[in-house]
C-alpha cells in the first residue's frame, strides 16, 4: 500500500478548526504529501461579482464579509504552510464543492471535522457524512467533542 500523495483539508472556522488542521498537517508530514485546503461559503450572500463559484484569493472585493472569510482562509493556509495555488474558497453546497475539488485535483484523502451526529441530525445529514458517502477517495472524519481544544 502506498501512502497518500495529496490531502485536502476541509476548513471550518469552529472552535475545533485548529485541532482538525493539525491532524491534516501531521498526516501530510508523515506521508510527505501535498496539503491543500478548501472552505465553502454557504452562509453568506454571494455578492454581485463575475467570480462564478470559485473566489479568487488574490483579488480584492468591496464585500466586507467575503474579505473577512478570505482573510481567515489565508491565515489557516499560512499557519499550515499551504501553497497559495492549493487554497480554494468557493460558494456552494459544501459536500458538492469539496468532492468536486477533490476529484479535479486528484486528492486521495479528504480530512474533515465531524461532530458525530446521531438520530434526527444524522438523518438530516452533515457535511462530513455526505462527503464520506460520496467521495471517491478516502475520507478521514476527525471526531470533534464539546469542550475539546
Secondary structure, 3 states (H helix, E strand, C coil): CCCCCEEEEECCCCCCHHHHHHHHHHHHHHHCCEEEEEEEECCCCCCCCCCCCECCCCCCCCCHHHHHHHHHHHHHHHHHCCCHHHEEEEECCHHHHHHHHHHHCCCCEEEEEECCCCHHHHHHCCHHHHHHHHCCCEEEEEECCCCCC
